Amino acid sequence: MARTAEEIAAELRGRIQRAELRAGDRLPTMTGLVEEHGVSRQTAREALNLLKREGLVEYRGGRSGTTVRERPVTRLVRSRGMERDHLGYYSGANVQHWRLVPGTRTTVTTEPVPGDIADVLGIEAGTPVMVRKRLNGDPENELYRQLTDSWLHPAAVEALPVLAGDSGLGGIYDRIEEWADQPIVWEEGVTAVTPSPAEAGALLLPSGVPLLRVIRTSTVKIDGRPLVVEANDIRMSAELFSVRYPITRRGAARWPVQPASADFYTN
């Protein structure tokens, strides 16, 4: 009985996961898969394409054929703390030397806000919102880069027209804190998403590599009420970056802890 493309891909995937096939090793050719499994060339091609879409293999062409893709063994850890560099800008400690990727610039446009960002800002989805977009990266490693879309609440833009252009020394966060006369409170949520073709191209992502997506909110109190003035949508390679943060002991987990007992969970 002929096998399906999914079954053939599962077998090859298992060989890669068990390190029977290692980075750079050549996979069976389509002709080889056809003969081994008794399937059509279309089925063999789809099996290999499934692995390509997962980012496990790549097609090099010629005699190299389809090989197991070499994947990073180390990642850049993004510690989730905020520091201030010598230019007065806020960022994480290990990305303070990052700059705009050569050939790009910060663009400021007004666009309909996506639903998930609208929920964070507390406004209606599709509302025209000012967004500052940039592609930042490490000058010493072209693969270390991130897309950042800074969506600004209409109330903040109305109060601070400077946010539409050159926001001056210290950037938008200094302007917002001057306006609110208080420190910004930041909070982040981390998810993973499938990149769009444009995002994959900008971040130099191989096929099958997901995005690590961090949405950071900036909140201040205006007239005594909290206002999310900015939602910062940050996307980077989930293969090259990881996020690290401390775990805080709270409640009954505070040290010294009480010994667990039979009725511990009934209290």
PLY file of the C-alpha trace (Angstrom):
ply
format ascii 1.0
element vertex 267
property float x
property float y
property float z
element edge 266
property int vertex1
property int vertex2
end_header
0.00 0.00 0.00
1.35 3.37 -1.01
2.31 5.67 1.88
1.22 9.27 2.31
3.46 12.31 2.18
2.78 12.91 5.89
3.97 9.40 6.80
7.15 9.71 4.75
7.84 13.14 6.27
7.25 11.73 9.78
9.81 8.99 9.18
12.42 11.45 7.91
11.62 13.87 10.73
12.20 11.13 13.26
15.59 10.33 11.72
16.56 14.01 12.03
15.35 14.23 15.64
17.27 11.06 16.56
20.39 12.55 14.89
20.53 9.71 12.40
20.55 12.53 9.86
22.66 15.50 10.95
23.11 19.06 9.73
24.41 19.00 6.17
23.46 15.35 5.54
21.68 14.72 2.28
18.15 13.33 2.35
17.00 10.64 -0.08
16.21 12.04 -3.52
12.68 12.09 -4.85
13.60 9.14 -7.04
14.91 7.29 -4.00
11.72 7.98 -2.04
9.59 6.85 -4.97
11.46 3.55 -5.18
11.64 2.98 -1.41
8.00 3.72 -0.63
6.24 2.95 -3.89
4.72 6.40 -4.22
4.40 8.96 -6.98
6.94 11.73 -7.49
4.24 14.20 -6.40
3.89 12.40 -3.04
7.67 12.30 -2.58
7.96 15.99 -3.45
5.22 16.92 -0.95
6.97 14.92 1.79
10.16 16.93 1.28
8.19 20.19 1.05
6.56 19.47 4.42
10.01 19.28 6.01
11.11 22.45 4.21
8.10 24.34 5.56
9.03 23.20 9.05
12.53 24.57 8.63
14.15 21.17 9.08
15.68 20.83 5.61
16.73 23.05 2.72
17.20 22.54 -0.98
20.67 23.50 -2.17
20.26 22.44 -5.79
22.58 20.47 -8.02
24.33 17.50 -6.50
23.76 18.76 -2.96
20.02 18.14 -3.26
17.93 18.44 -0.10
19.96 18.48 3.10
19.28 18.79 6.83
19.43 22.48 7.67
21.99 23.62 10.21
20.21 25.32 13.09
21.65 27.65 15.74
23.02 25.95 18.83
23.05 29.16 20.88
20.56 31.95 21.19
20.75 35.58 22.19
18.94 35.84 25.51
16.72 38.90 25.77
16.65 39.80 29.46
13.46 41.68 30.21
14.85 44.62 32.10
14.93 48.24 31.02
18.05 50.37 31.06
19.00 53.77 29.68
21.93 54.18 27.31
24.34 57.08 26.89
21.99 58.67 24.33
19.11 58.66 26.78
17.12 55.86 25.10
15.51 52.98 26.97
16.27 49.40 25.97
17.43 46.06 27.29
21.05 45.93 28.43
22.24 43.53 25.74
20.72 45.42 22.79
21.79 48.96 23.63
24.32 48.94 20.80
21.66 48.01 18.22
20.83 50.56 15.54
18.61 50.86 12.50
19.53 48.24 9.90
21.55 49.98 7.14
19.35 51.12 4.27
16.24 51.43 6.48
14.70 54.26 8.44
11.98 54.85 11.01
8.66 55.37 9.23
5.73 57.15 10.83
2.30 56.45 9.35
-1.34 56.38 10.38
-2.95 52.99 9.86
-6.06 51.08 11.00
-5.07 49.41 14.25
-5.18 45.57 14.27
-7.65 43.93 16.62
-5.15 42.55 19.15
-3.31 45.87 19.41
-6.64 47.72 19.66
-7.61 45.55 22.62
-4.36 46.45 24.38
-4.84 50.18 23.73
-8.51 50.01 24.74
-9.84 51.41 21.45
-11.98 50.15 18.58
-10.31 47.84 16.06
-9.71 49.62 12.77
-9.33 53.05 14.39
-6.70 55.13 12.54
-3.67 55.09 14.84
-0.20 56.54 14.48
2.49 53.87 14.30
6.27 54.26 14.27
7.96 51.34 12.46
11.62 50.39 12.37
13.96 47.49 11.73
16.76 47.38 14.30
19.75 45.10 14.39
23.18 44.28 15.74
25.84 46.02 13.60
28.13 43.04 14.24
25.71 40.26 13.25
23.23 40.83 10.45
21.01 37.93 11.59
20.34 39.56 14.98
17.53 41.93 14.13
13.97 42.76 15.12
10.92 44.51 13.73
9.35 47.05 16.06
5.97 48.71 15.50
5.15 51.34 18.11
1.36 51.97 18.11
0.49 55.21 19.92
-2.81 55.95 21.61
-4.67 58.83 19.88
-4.90 60.73 23.18
-1.10 60.72 23.52
-0.64 61.84 19.91
-3.14 64.67 20.36
-1.31 65.89 23.47
2.16 65.34 21.98
2.30 66.16 18.24
6.09 65.71 18.45
5.49 61.94 18.46
4.74 62.20 14.74
8.30 63.17 13.87
11.67 63.59 15.52
10.77 63.10 19.18
14.03 64.65 20.40
16.65 63.47 22.86
15.47 60.51 24.91
12.80 59.60 22.36
9.07 59.11 22.82
9.35 57.74 26.36
10.92 60.94 27.66
8.18 62.98 25.99
5.45 60.78 27.48
6.93 60.92 30.99
7.30 64.70 30.75
3.65 64.96 29.71
2.37 62.62 32.44
4.88 63.87 35.05
5.39 60.28 36.22
7.36 57.15 35.25
5.99 54.81 32.61
4.96 51.36 33.82
5.92 48.64 31.33
4.44 45.19 30.93
5.10 42.50 28.33
3.40 39.46 26.88
5.25 36.87 24.78
3.77 34.65 22.07
4.91 32.90 18.89
3.35 33.51 15.47
3.88 32.56 11.85
5.68 35.36 9.96
4.21 37.05 6.94
6.32 36.97 3.77
7.34 40.60 4.40
8.37 39.84 8.00
10.32 36.75 6.96
12.17 38.77 4.32
13.04 41.65 6.66
14.28 39.29 9.39
16.12 36.96 6.97
14.11 34.01 8.28
14.53 30.59 6.67
11.32 28.77 5.79
9.57 27.23 8.78
11.04 29.47 11.49
8.37 31.14 13.66
8.43 34.62 15.11
8.92 35.36 18.76
6.45 38.18 19.37
6.68 40.49 22.37
3.95 43.07 22.93
5.12 45.66 25.46
2.65 48.17 26.86
3.54 51.59 28.27
1.06 52.86 30.85
0.74 56.16 32.71
-2.07 57.70 34.74
-3.92 60.62 33.19
-6.45 62.38 35.44
-6.01 59.54 37.90
-6.88 56.81 35.43
-4.43 54.38 33.78
-3.93 54.90 30.05
-1.97 52.58 27.79
-0.22 55.21 25.70
1.79 52.80 23.56
1.68 49.18 22.42
5.08 48.14 21.12
4.83 45.11 18.81
8.30 43.50 18.64
9.01 40.51 16.37
12.23 38.49 16.09
13.38 35.02 15.13
12.21 32.39 17.63
15.20 30.33 16.52
17.80 33.00 17.37
16.28 34.59 20.48
14.93 33.51 23.83
13.39 35.50 26.66
14.61 35.25 30.25
13.06 36.74 33.35
13.27 36.14 37.11
10.62 34.16 38.97
9.31 35.96 42.07
8.21 34.03 45.15
4.77 35.21 46.33
2.19 34.28 48.94
2.80 30.92 50.59
5.83 30.40 48.32
7.79 33.09 50.18
10.81 31.83 52.06
10.86 30.36 54.64
7.95 28.22 53.49
5.67 26.25 55.79
6.12 22.48 55.60
3.47 20.80 53.47
0.96 18.73 55.41
-2.08 16.59 54.69
-4.37 19.60 55.05
-1.99 22.07 53.35
-4.20 22.48 50.28
-7.41 22.92 52.30
-6.27 26.11 54.01
0 1
1 2
2 3
3 4
4 5
5 6
6 7
7 8
8 9
9 10
10 11
11 12
12 13
13 14
14 15
15 16
16 17
17 18
18 19
19 20
20 21
21 22
22 23
23 24
24 25
25 26
26 27
27 28
28 29
29 30
30 31
31 32
32 33
33 34
34 35
35 36
36 37
37 38
38 39
39 40
40 41
41 42
42 43
43 44
44 45
45 46
46 47
47 48
48 49
49 50
50 51
51 52
52 53
53 54
54 55
55 56
56 57
57 58
58 59
59 60
60 61
61 62
62 63
63 64
64 65
65 66
66 67
67 68
68 69
69 70
70 71
71 72
72 73
73 74
74 75
75 76
76 77
77 78
78 79
79 80
80 81
81 82
82 83
83 84
84 85
85 86
86 87
87 88
88 89
89 90
90 91
91 92
92 93
93 94
94 95
95 96
96 97
97 98
98 99
99 100
100 101
101 102
102 103
103 104
104 105
105 106
106 107
107 108
108 109
109 110
110 111
111 112
112 113
113 114
114 115
115 116
116 117
117 118
118 119
119 120
120 121
121 122
122 123
123 124
124 125
125 126
126 127
127 128
128 129
129 130
130 131
131 132
132 133
133 134
134 135
135 136
136 137
137 138
138 139
139 140
140 141
141 142
142 143
143 144
144 145
145 146
146 147
147 148
148 149
149 150
150 151
151 152
152 153
153 154
154 155
155 156
156 157
157 158
158 159
159 160
160 161
161 162
162 163
163 164
164 165
165 166
166 167
167 168
168 169
169 170
170 171
171 172
172 173
173 174
174 175
175 176
176 177
177 178
178 179
179 180
180 181
181 182
182 183
183 184
184 185
185 186
186 187
187 188
188 189
189 190
190 191
191 192
192 193
193 194
194 195
195 196
196 197
197 198
198 199
199 200
200 201
201 202
202 203
203 204
204 205
205 206
206 207
207 208
208 209
209 210
210 211
211 212
212 213
213 214
214 215
215 216
216 217
217 218
218 219
219 220
220 221
221 222
222 223
223 224
224 225
225 226
226 227
227 228
228 229
229 230
230 231
231 232
232 233
233 234
234 235
235 236
236 237
237 238
238 239
239 240
240 241
241 242
242 243
243 244
244 245
245 246
246 247
247 248
248 249
249 250
250 251
251 252
252 253
253 254
254 255
255 256
256 257
257 258
258 259
259 260
260 261
261 262
262 263
263 264
264 265
265 266
